[in-house]
Amino acid sequence: MDKNIFWQNMSVSKQDREKLHGHKSTVLWFTGLSGSGKSTIAAHVEKALHERGISTYLLDGDNIRHGLNNDLGFSANDRTENIRRIGEVSKLFTEAGVIVLSAFVSPYHSDRQKVRSLFESGGFIEVYVKCSLEECERRDPKGLYKKARSGLIGDFTGISAPYEEPLNPEITLDTLHLSLEQCVEKIVSYVTETYI
């Protein structure tokens, strides 16, 4: 880092913003294979929390790659940089007193741990959206697995690139056995009991 760059302390703190919002902030980090249900669950959780008057913001992998990260591909290095940037953006939102929902494949354990290290204890909630590769391929909502299997997409997580399952996630959602409603309720209950 340049020695001429200095951290600027602000006159309004994270705690001031949390008080204004009426709840603590955190990041709910949804990780799992493509097609596991991350974006769908995160969107429904955000709506449920919003309806309860909780300040939220959803960061979705595809949406972020349309703008902030449109210069990145899917190599291992680009995936790491993608997650690094999202971790920093998530931290900014939590500093603003918001509950952030980040839905990204984030395939590497080390990248998720680096993001976790940006937050104080309790500030990062890893949500493992667990689903077998076979089921994700069967669902294939965007047709990506079919393209990956036919060689049209390289470096595709689960097919030609690895996915490292979380070791100790705070929440595991097995979307093969839990309904969307059950997944949403599990997270909303966790958030309201812990942060509200």
Summary of the structure (lengths in Angstrom):
residues: 196
radius of gyration: 17.2
end to end distance: 37.0
largest distance: 55.1
contacts: 588
relative contact order: 0.21
helix: 43%
strand: 15%
